[in-house]
Amino acid sequence: MNRNKLMLILSLVGTVFLFFIFDLGRFLTFDSLQVNREALTSFHAEHRLATVLGFIVLYILQTALSLPGATIF
C-alpha cells in the first residue's frame, strides 16, 4: 500500500472517530432540524451560494463514498 492511500485511509478513520467522539450525530436528526428550522432558513436567505455549494459538496462526498442517504441525513 503506498503512502497516499494510507494517508487517505487514516484521514477517513480519524474523521469518523472525531465524529463519534464529539457526538456530532445529534445535529443530523429530524428533531434538530425542526428546532433549528428558522435559523437554517435565515442562513439560506442570507447566504444562498454558500448553502447551495455546501449541499453540492455533501452530495459529492456521499456519492463518492457510496454512502446511503440515511447514513448522513
C-alpha positions as CSV (number, residue, x, y, z in Angstrom):
1,M,0.0,0.0,0.0
2,N,1.5,3.3,-1.0
3,R,1.8,6.3,1.3
4,N,-1.1,8.3,-0.3
5,K,-3.6,5.5,0.2
6,L,-2.5,5.1,3.8
7,M,-2.9,8.8,4.5
8,L,-6.4,8.8,2.9
9,I,-7.5,5.8,5.0
10,L,-6.1,7.4,8.2
11,S,-7.8,10.7,7.4
12,L,-11.2,8.9,6.9
13,V,-10.8,6.8,10.1
14,G,-9.8,9.9,12.0
15,T,-12.8,11.9,10.7
16,V,-15.2,9.1,11.7
17,F,-13.5,8.8,15.1
18,L,-13.9,12.6,15.8
19,F,-17.5,12.5,14.6
20,F,-18.4,9.9,17.2
21,I,-16.1,11.4,20.0
22,F,-17.8,14.8,19.6
23,D,-21.3,13.2,19.2
24,L,-22.0,15.2,16.0
25,G,-24.7,12.8,15.0
26,R,-27.1,14.7,17.4
27,F,-27.1,17.6,14.8
28,L,-28.2,15.3,12.0
29,T,-31.6,14.3,13.2
30,F,-35.1,15.5,12.0
31,D,-35.8,16.8,15.5
32,S,-32.7,19.1,15.5
33,L,-33.7,20.3,12.0
34,Q,-37.2,21.2,13.2
35,V,-35.8,23.0,16.3
36,N,-33.3,25.0,14.1
37,R,-35.6,25.5,11.1
38,E,-35.8,29.3,11.5
39,A,-32.0,29.6,11.8
40,L,-31.5,27.4,8.8
41,T,-33.9,29.3,6.6
42,S,-32.5,32.7,7.6
43,F,-29.0,31.4,6.8
44,H,-30.1,30.2,3.4
45,A,-31.8,33.6,2.7
46,E,-28.6,35.5,3.6
47,H,-26.0,33.0,2.2
48,R,-27.7,31.3,-0.7
49,L,-24.5,30.5,-2.6
50,A,-22.8,29.0,0.5
51,T,-25.9,26.9,1.2
52,V,-26.0,25.5,-2.4
53,L,-22.3,24.9,-2.5
54,G,-22.4,23.1,0.9
55,F,-25.2,20.9,-0.3
56,I,-23.3,20.1,-3.5
57,V,-20.1,19.2,-1.5
58,L,-22.1,16.9,0.8
59,Y,-23.8,15.2,-2.1
60,I,-20.4,14.7,-3.9
61,L,-18.9,13.2,-0.7
62,Q,-21.8,11.0,-0.1
63,T,-21.8,9.7,-3.7
64,A,-18.0,9.3,-3.8
65,L,-18.0,7.2,-0.6
66,S,-21.1,5.3,-1.8
67,L,-22.9,6.0,1.5
68,P,-26.7,5.5,1.7
69,G,-28.6,8.8,2.3
70,A,-29.9,7.7,5.6
71,T,-26.4,7.3,6.9
72,I,-25.7,11.1,6.6
73,F,-29.2,12.6,6.9
